[in-house]
Structures are given as C-alpha cells and as structure tokens.
C-alpha cells in the first residue's frame, strides 16, 4: 500500500482531506499529518511517502519551499499542491517543481478523486517495472525468511524495503479448504492479483497458506476483508490476521496468525479472524495453553443435560449444551478428528442413558448420527447437524402429541421420579415460569406438583413392597432419603404404615 503524507496548518483541512477521498480504495494509507512546513519536512524524511498533499501557504516553511526540499532528495515522490488563491505565479512555480496537480480550496471531491486514481495507477505501473526491491524468487525467499524469523532474515533496513516501508504491518494468512492440496498456490495468485490493485506487493507461500502484508490497524482489517471478498468469494477458505508489527518484527505477526489457523476447524470460513471465538479463548486462558479435556464426571453431566434436553424437547437448552461441550473439548484439542470424535462419543453416552430411561428406545437405530458428525468441515456445521438430529429424536419420543408440554413433563416424571425433582428445575428444563407451570400442572392433573410426585412415588413403593422389597430399600428406590418421612407420606396416602401394608399384602415383611 502506498504512503500518503498530508501537510496543512489548518486542522479542519487536514481532517477533511483524510475523509474526502477513500484513499484505501486507491491503494493509499495516510501515514502522517504535518501541521506546518517544518513538521512536513520532518515527516517526509521519516516516512518516505509516495504522495504528499501540501498547502502552499504555511508558517515556518511554505508549501513551495517544502516541495523544493522534497525534490532535492526525491524526484519520484508525487506532490499535490493546495492553494486558497488563484495566483498564476504560484502555480507556475509549483509546476516547475514537477508536481502532479494544483488544486484550489475548497477542494473539489471529484477532482481530488481523479488525481488519487491517476497517481495510484502511475505508482503501480512504476512498481511493476522496477520490482520495488528483490525480484521473483529472491524477494519471496527473503520475505519468507522475514516471516519465519529465521537466521537468514534481512536486517531492519532491508525488512522495511521488502515490506514497502517500516510499518506497522499485519500478516494475513489464508488457507485453502481442507483436502485442497494445490489450493495454496491458486490462493496466492488470486490474492496477488487483487493486492496489486491496492498497491500491495504480491502474496507468498508460507507452509500451506498464502501470506500477504497489509497495513496496520483498522485500515489493514478493512483491506483484508475486501481482498478476501473480492479474490475468494465463498471459497471455504480460512483467513487469520496477525497484530500490528514493524517490518523487522513481522515474524511475530505471522506467528499470531498461524496460531489462529491452528484452530481452523473451530473458525468460521470466508471470514478474516483476528482473535479466537470468545468461548474458546475463555477456556484457553491468557497463555493459550488451556487444560485437558472434560473429565469423566463432567462428561457424564454433559450427557445427562443432553438427555434432559431431548426428553423435555427444550431445543434452546439442547443447543447451549452442545455448544458448551464442543468448546470444552476444543480447548484440549480443536482438530477436526479429535473434536468430532469427542462429540460423537458424548452423544453415544447420552443415547445409552436415554435407552435406560425410555422403554423401546434403541441407540443402534441412530448410528447415522456419528456419520453426520464426521462429514462436517467446520464446528458450526457439526453443531447444527447434531442439534438437527437430536431435535428430530426428541420429537419422535413424543410421537402423536409432540406439542404437549404436560405430556412430556408427566412422561419425564414417570422416568425420573426417584431423582430430586423440583418444579423450579422442570420449569427451567421446559423453558417456563415456575408459577405458571405450577398452575398449568394442577389444571391438567388436579394435583399440585409435589402431591402428584408423592402419589407417583407411593404407587411405585407399593409395587416394590408387594414384590417383597424391604421398606428402607423401597424408600430409597423411590426417592425418599429419610425413612421416617417416607413412613409419614405412605401412611397419609394408604392409611397404613409401610410395614403394616406389606404384611397385609401377603408379602414377607422382612426387615423394615
């Protein structure tokens, strides 16, 4: 990208010249703003710009004097002169100094736009003719050494010449879709062609990616996105942008971009990434090391939450649980095989648990779920596929009346009555306000939630006692940890203590 220096003693003019024209579209980056002639000369020597836009009348040193100094050291730098006076003598002096144009204030937008395009085209042609430094393989080898940070990397001055200036710069790395072995070279060629139109040097091959230098800051971000959209629309590529770095420190920016690409499976395609997705970054921590995969206990809890989401038909909870699991596994290993394998195994655990809770459910009938997981090229697609398949399974569990929340809820209680169920917990699972769900429950069953749960547990306990189970065991089996509390509930429901009921039923009373 070409460097632009604006020199004017009026702040409003300096500000306006930055935004009057879309300089980036013409391949220019505003590298500096001078407040008078002396400041402009200092910045010119420091920045070595390709184009200077200068006011003709300024304190300390006039615009014409500044142009004279520029011409003494650099005949190639383009200069546009601004003047608030239509003075032919000034114009003659400026023209003799080899300026590109003479514009009267207030500056006409279309006129300045035309100058920007013409000068940009001239600079691009000149760069192509001269090569702007080492040519062909020599330049590519030197730039690769600079990006790799190898011992053969050029010194600071050579680095600035290779990059097109001291910077700051950012390294853009773009990888082809997985499985496209020859794609990196095509990427490099297409990026180079579009980069040339923005005044940037050609892209180079770096490992399996195409690498391109773009300006630092927001300008580089915007340009990188435009290049990706123009050169590689919907190509399924993965792009990452390193942080700002001086020309001699480009290896650091390249490493940052490469580290992002290491998590390519978790990144959205056809988008320029500057940081990891927040859920993954949070789990990896500041040092990026992360931890191990979820342990057996945490994995079992995730599987249980999946089962609850499937049983209750709560798709939002299903989506959230899948995402939480995926990011937890990704923090340990975000590669496609590892992440797909971990998610397939988690779903296998959930299906096995579902089989133990739901009569007639066969996990083997859902073997296609794993195949669907392994077909996905990105984590986003994997999560969407799992959500789709598990939501379909959830609907089948309630065939014939899938819209009935109460039917699902009562079926859930039938399967999990021995667990510490609470109305508030079920309200969360089904996505309802607990007060409203309590009224809906009583309207549907004629009983409060707690009364219905007690009735369900006592019915199951009666069957267990009649089958010969001991009172203490039956109490624990149906969800009463306190035997005395079980005695009270049982007597209230049947009119007899559990031991007396067991004896009257003809079962062996055994030990209570």
N, C-alpha and C positions, 0 to 999 in steps of 0.2 A: 504494500500500500504506500502511496506517495505521501510525503510530509508537507503540510501547509503551515506557513507562519503568517499571522495577521498582525499588522502594526498600525495602530491608530491611537491618538491621545484622547479620543472621546469614548468613554466606557460603553455608551449606548450603541455606538457604531461597531465597536469590537464585538459586542454581544450579538448584534443584528447580523453581522457578516458570518457568524458561525452557523446561524439557522436559516438565513435567507436562501441558501442553496443546500441541497442534500449532498454534501461533499463526499460522503462514503459511497454513494451510488456512482460517483465519478472516479472512485479509487483514491480519494484523498483522506488523510487523517489530520485533524487540527492538532499539530504538535506543540504550538506555542502561541502566546498572545503578548505582543510588545506594547508598552504604554507610551513610548516616545522613540525618537530616532536612536538614542544611545542604547536603550534597552533592546530595541530591534536588532541593532548590530551585534550585541552580546548574544542574543538568542540565535541569530543567524550562524555565528561561529560555533555555537554549542550544538545546534540541532542539524545543521547542514540540510536545510529544507529543499524540496524540489520546486516549490512555488511560494513566492512572497507576495502578499496583498498589502500595499503600503499607502498611507495617506501622504499627500505631497507636502503639506504644511504641518509641522510638529515642533514642539520645543526641543532644545538641546542639539538636535540634528535634524535637518529637514529630510523629507522623503527622498528628494533628489540626491542629497549628499549620501544617504544610506544606500541608494541604488548604485552610486559611483563606487562606494566601498565594496559592495557585493560584486560588481563587475571586475574589480581589481583581482579578486581571488577566485571567482567562479563565473565563467561565461555561460555555463549550461543552465544555471538556475533561472526559472521563469519568474517574471515580475509583472504584476498588475498594479497600476498606479491609480489612486483615487484622488479626486480634487473637487473642492467646493466652488472653484472658479473656472469659468470657461476662458482661460487665458492661453492664447495660442503659443506664446513664448514658452510657458511651462511645458506645454505638450511637445513642442519641438525639442526641448532639452531631454525630456523623457524618452522620446523616440530615438534620439541619437544614442542613448544608453542601451538600446536593444530590448525594450520592454515588449511584453506580449499585448498589452492593451492599456487604454487610458479611459477611465470611467468617471463621469460626473456624478456628484452627490445631488439628491438622494439616488442611490444605486438602483438601476432598473434590474429587477429579478431575472427577467428573461435574458437580458444582455449578459449578466454575470453567469447564468446557467450555460449559455452558449460558449463563453470563454472557458468555463470549467471543463466542459466536454472536449473542446478543441485541444486544450493544453494536456488533458489526460491522455487523449489519443496520441498526441505527439510524444509524450513521455513513454508510453507503452511501446511505440514503434522504436524509439531510441533504445529502450531497454532490451528489446528483442535483438536489435542489431549489434549492440555491444556485449550482451550477455550479462552485464551488471556484476562481473566477478568471474570466478572459475566456471567453465562451461561443462555441460554434459555430465559424464561420469565423474569427473574430478569434483565438480560442485556437489553432486549428490553424495559422493563419498565423504567430502568434508562436512556437509550438513548432517549426515548420519552420525559421524563421529561426534559432532557437537550435540546432537540429540541424545546419543548414548552416554555422553560424558566419558568417553574413552581417553586413554593416554594420548592418542593422536589428535585430540580435539584442538581446533585452532585457538590462538590467543584472543584476548578481548577485542583488539582492533580488527582482526580477521573475522571474528564472530560477527561483529557489527556489520562488516562488509557483506558477509554471506547472507545475513538476515535482512539486510536492507536498511539498517540503522541500529542504534544502541537499544532501542525498545522503549517501553516494555512491549513484549510479545507474548502470545499464548500459543501453545501447541495443540492443534486439532488433530485427533486420531480418528480415522473412520475405518471400521472393519466390515467386510462383506458378510452376507448371511452365512450361517454355519453350513458347511459342506460345499461351499463355492471356492474351491482351491485357487482358481485362476482369477477370482474376483478382485483381489487387491490391486492387480495391475490395471484392470479396467477402471477401478475407483480412482487410481492415481491419475490416469489420463483424463477422465472426465472432470475431476476436481481441478486439475492443472488448467484445462481449457477455460473453465469458468473463473478461476482465480486470476488468470491473465487479464480478464476484463475488468477486474477490480484493482489492477496494478500490483498484484502479489506475484511472488516467484512461484515456480512450479512445485507441485507436491512431490514427495519422495516416498519410496517404500521403506517402511520400518517394521520388521518382523512380518506379521500377516496383515498389517494395516497400511493405509495411506496417511502420510503425515504432512501437514501444511501449517505454515506460520501465519497467524492472523494478529492484528493489533491487540494491545492490551485493553482491559476494561470492558465497558458495555459495548463499545464500538466493535470489538472482536467478537463478542457474543452475537450481536445482531448480524454481523457479516457471516459468521459461521453458519447461522441458521439459514440465511438467504442462499448461501452456496449449497448447503445440503438440499434445500428445497428445489433449487434450480438444476443441480447436477444429478441428484439421485432421488427423484420423487418416488415414494412408495417402493423403495428397493429392498426394504427389510434390513438395512444396514444399522450398525451400532456406532454412535459417534460420542466422543468424550473430549472435553476441553480442559486443559490444564490451567493453573493460575498464572497471573502475570509474572514475567521474569525478564531480566535483562538479556541481551543477546548472548552473553557469556554464561548464563545460567539456564539455558533452555533445557538442559537435561533434567532439571528439577520439574519444570512444567510438563515435560514428556513423561516422566515417571508418574506424576499425578494422574495424567490422562490414562496411562496404561493400567494404573491401579483401579480406576473406574471400570475399564474394559474387562478386568478380571472377573467382575460380577455381571458380565454381559447378559446371562440368562434372566437376571432379575431386572434388567433395564428395558425401558420401552424402546422399540425400534423407531428409526427415522426421526430421531429427536436428538438434539445436542445436549448431552448431560454434563453438568459442571459439579455435581455432587451426587452422592448415593441417595436412593429413596429414604425418606426420613425414618420409617420403621426399621430399615436395615442399619442405617447409620447409628441409631439409638442403641441397637443391640451390640454393634461392634465396638462402641465406645470411642473415646478420643484417640487412642493409639491404634484403632483399626484392627486390633487383634481378636476381639470377640471372645467367645468361650466355646465350650464343647456343645454338642447337640443336646436337646432336652433329654433329661434322664428318664428312666422307666416310669417313675411316679408322675412326672409332668406329662409325659406322652399318654399315660393312661387317663389323666384328667382331660386332656385334649380330646381323646377318643370318646370319653363319656359326654363331653359337651356336644360333640358331633351327633352322638346318638340322641341326646335330648332335642337337638335342633331338628333332626329327622322325624322323631316321634311327634313332636309338637307342631311341625310344619312351619317353624319360625325361620323364614329364609334369611332375614337380616342377621340373625344370630348365627346361622349356618355360614354366611359369607364372612362374618367377623372372625369366627373360629378358624375357618380355613386360612384366612389371611394371617392371623396370629401364629398359627402353626408353621406356615410357609416361611415367614420372616424369622422365626426362631430357628428353624432348620438352616435357613440361608446364612445366618450369622456364623454357623460352623463350617458350612461348605455350600457355596451358591452355584456350583457347577450343575449343569443340566442333569447328568446321570444321578448325582447324589440327591439333588432336591426332588426329582421325580420319584426316585426310589423311596425316599423318606415319606413323601406324601401318600404314595401308593400303600406303603406299609401301615401308615396311620389309618387310612380308610379301611384297610383289611381288618385292623383291630376293632374299628367301630362296627363293621358289618358282623364280625364274630360276636360282639356284645349284643348287637341287635337280634341276632339269631337266638341267643339265650333268653331274650325277653319277649320275643314275638313268636307265637306259635305258627309254624308253617313257613317261616322265612328261611330261605336257603342262600347263604353267601355265594355259593358256586354259580348261581344264576346271574351274578353281577360281575363275572370275570372280565367283561369288556371294559370295566371302569379303569383297570390298570393300563390296558392298551390305549385308551383315550388319553391318559395322563402322559404316557411316553411319546405320543405323537406330537405334543405341543412344543413349539420352538421357543416360547417365552413363558415366563412365570405368569404373566397376566392371562395368557390363553389357558394355561394349566388350571389356574384358579377358577376361571369361567367354566371350563369343562367339568371340573369336579362339582361345582355348585349346580350346574345343569343336571348332571346325572343323579346327584343325591337329592335334589329337589323333586325329580321325577319319582325316585324311590319313595320319598316321603308321601307323595300324592297317592301312590299305589297302596301304601299301608292303610289308607283310609278310603279305599275304593267304594264308590257308591254314595259317599257323603263327605267329600273332601273339604267342603266349606264349613262343616260343623265344628266349631271350636269346642263345644261341650262334648261332642262325641269323642274327639281326640283326647280331651282332658280326662274324661272318665276311663278311657282305654289306658291312658298313661298311668292313672292311679291304680288300675287293676294290675298293672305290671310292676309297679314300684311302691305298693302300699307299705312295704316293710322298711322303706327308707324314711329319713326325717323330712317328710313333706310338709310344706307350709304354703298357705295361699299366696303369700307375697312372692315366694320362689316361683310358683307356677305362673303367676301374673307376669313375672319377668320373662319366663320362657315363652309365653304366648304373646307377649307384647301388649298387655292390658294393664289398666289401672286396677290395683288390688281391690279397691272399694267397689268399682263397677263389676269386676269379675265375681266378687262375692255375691252381689245381688243377682247376677245372671245365673250363678250356680244354684242358688236357693230357688230361683224361679223355675229352673229346669228339673231339679231333683226333689224339691220340697224340704230339703235339709240344708243346714249350714255346711260349710266345707269341713269343719272339724267333726261335726256329728256324722257326716257321710263317711269320713275316713275311719272314725271309730267303728261304725257299723260294718264297714268293709273288713276291717282287721278282726273284729269279733267273729264274723262269719267264717273267715279263714281259720281262726283259732279253734272254733267249734269242730271244723272238719279235721283239724290236726289232733285234737283231743279224742275225737271219736275213733281216730286211726291208731290210738294208743300212745301218742306222744306225751311226754311229761309236761306238766303245767309250766315250769320255768322255761323249758325249751320252746314251748309254743308261744309264750310271751315274747321271747327274744326273736323268734322267727317272724312274727307279725309286726314287729317294730316297737314293742314296749320294753325299754331297758330296765324299768322299775317294776318288779313283780307285784308289789303292793298296789301300784297304780293300775296294773292290768287286772288285778282282783276286783278293784272298785269298778272299773269300766265293764268288766264281764258280768258282774252281779247286777249292775244297773240295766244292762241290756237283756239278760236272761232270767233275772230273779234269783239266780243261784251263784254261789262261788264256783270257780272253775273246777276245783277238785270234786265238789258235790255233783256238778253237771257230768263230769267224766264218769263218776261212779254210777249215776243213774242211767247213763247211756249204755252201760254194759261193758265199757272198756276197762281194762286193767288200770286201777287208779295209780299204780306205781308210786314214785316219789314226786312230791309237789315241788 
